[in-house]
Amino acid sequence: MKNTLSQIALLSTKIDKTHIQFVLMLLALAMLVLGIGAPEDVGGVTR
């Protein structure tokens, strides 16, 4: 149990602001790609 807690503490010290920004950037890019491939919701009466 002590070993696991020390590993978690060591991992949390290695994570910094740039890692978080990189993960958020990848998430935003993936959401953008999925949004581009999404079908349009065009409803209503066409003329």
C-alpha positions, 0 to 999 in steps of 0.5 A, spaced: 500 500 500 505 504 501 509 503 495 502 504 491 501 511 494 509 513 493 508 511 486 502 515 485 505 521 489 511 520 484 507 520 478 503 527 480 509 530 481 511 529 474 505 532 471 505 539 469 502 544 466 504 543 459 502 535 459 495 538 461 495 543 455 497 537 451 492 532 453 486 538 452 489 540 445 488 533 443 481 532 446 479 538 442 482 536 436 479 529 436 472 533 438 473 537 432 475 531 427 468 528 430 464 534 429 466 535 422 464 528 420 458 528 423 451 529 419 448 535 418 441 536 422 437 539 416 430 538 417 424 542 415 420 543 408 425 544 402 422 548 396 
